[in-house]
Amino acid sequence: MSLIKNIKKNRPTVSLAMLKQLGVPGLHNAMDSDLGFEHLLDKIMFAAGINHIVQVNDCESNTGYTESDSGTFDVETFSTDGVRVGTNSLYMTATGACDNSQYIDITAINESTILPKRHGKRQMDWSDTRYLGFWITNDGNAGHFGTAGELQVAIVNDGVVQTKMPVQASVDSCHQWFQIDMQSAGWDLDAVESLRFYCNNANAAEVIYLDDILRYQIAYNDAPLYGCALPIQSGVTVTNGGNVGWSITGAILGSGTEAVTDLGMGEIFTSSLVGTGKRDKWVMVPGIQIFIARASGATVAGEGLIFSAATTVEGCSTGVDEIAMCKGLEAAGAANDDIFCVRGLGNHFIS
């Protein structure tokens, strides 16, 4: 069981792994994967658009960061450069040539806070989630960390560094979501102590920015499925049944002025909720599916999107909006940008 004290949250679903540990009947010993109750619940969650998403670190401050080799691989003062969510991003520099032994260790892995100590250890059970992901960019520094594996990621579980996994190449001037299947990577997740980023980049003076580090149970299109629920933006008060809209930092109040980001009436299952920086207060809007997709070119916020080559999306041509499979909640600045999209609202426009 988790060593973190249970504090009431408002996420849209429960953890199947935790239910299994509690001994809920039907979650054990399935004879076939298609017959297991656990697999059925996973598929129902996917179809309904509800996910178990937990913030690891918001990349807003440098609390809980340690450098193994200061002056070779460094975490810089948190920067407004490279930001995707919030105000700052995690800014790392290969100051010197690195050989994959240098790392930056992050202990603030429980909704951006350092784990409390229990029985002399600071550990957390991550088995309630399968995937780890975050935004990555070189913020226009051409070629920086432009080869897959120049940055690698691992966790420390009960004192043991788990298998290092290569991070994708950074595409110049683009923000992309990177995801690891922690289960397929063979990581032990029962006593996680820290998250580590290793540098395997022999090119000195290269920079990389990360943002919004999350762990989650349901993935879609190699990114977290937000589906019909969003965390409420920090400081925003949502009332039950009130109109809400999408923003990159979470649900905000609906504009009522035909904004392309308006989602509809929200359900919070209480009278009102105020969003927190931990992104643990959620609002649900039935009938929509919010997800992340990669653009094959520049797009306009709100326009209908169709499939392009290699599972990317592009804007519709005039007169063919009826074949749009979703609309963009935000604009893609260039090819290879990852953007938030939504299905279920309709009435797209053509740019």
Phi, psi and omega in degrees: 000156181297144177272000179269131180301136180290124176238136186300126179244185180221036179288155188284351181212174179255168178272122177294326179297320179290323176299321179296318179295329178283350176086032178293125182301143177093352180263010182232152166058045175291135180287332182212143185299331180281351181252349184290137179297324179298316180293324176298315180296321176302315182291324177295317178299317180298311183294323181281342180080041174237138188223159174254101185242129182233130177289130172271303179209134183274355177061031181264335180215165185264024176292132175082022179249134179229136177262132177283327183223080180299134182094351176245308173230114193234145167264121185273173172304133187302138196241149171281348173290147176074006185291137171241322181230129177084217187251324185236173175222163175281116188247112182240144182231130168278083185297321176236180177292132184243153184234024178077010172258344179274138182213161170246123185257131182243119178259349177276075189245008179246085183054047175073013177243155177285139183296143174290153181272134177220129183054037176080002182231154174247100186221155181216140179275117179257010184288358175278358179222153183254329188245149172238136181206164180193162175280145180223141176199154169258004174054043175085002175278094192306125175083350183294129183048044185270007177240132179303135178094352175293335169243135179230155184229145177207171170237159172255119180243114181051044176086356183250125176287123179282170184306128177291136180243133181290136175271145182299161175296142176277130179267127186310129173067009180248148168261126177229150177270133176246138185226142174237133170276099185296328179292312179294331178288348179079019180288135168284135189236008189276343183213061185286132182249329180197166175247136183234142171243121180259146179253122178240037186251114181281352181271116181286156174068032174255147185239156177213145181237136175238155179208150170055065180283122184231158165233147189201164185264321185250126177247149176213127181060037179061037179202166179294136173275114175276329174062235184262015184223146176223145170292145180281133180303140182306128178087351180272132178261121178251131175261149183298129181085355180282157179288137179231158178228166179271143164216162183297336180266003178129185182290137177236177178289138179297148186279326185072013181236035178062035175290143182292345181267357178293135185250330181126196183282131184259151178242127180238357175065025171200180185287319179200156178217146176249127180294152180236164176295340178282351179056047181246008175245123191238154173235142182246140176234104186296147173090002178241161176225110178262131182209177181248136178223156180263132182270147177266000178186178179297141177229173179246138179302128177095348183282154176293141181241142177238168179290138173247196179286155172056042175064016175269175180236157177216163179290150178289155170275156180305130176093357182239028180301335184295344179259006177296134180266348177192180172234152179278127176282343179214167180274144167271128182284333183196173175303141177083002171288138172266131184228158174279137180229168178217138170255149171106353179263328178069190178053050177287159172247163180253129181280000000 
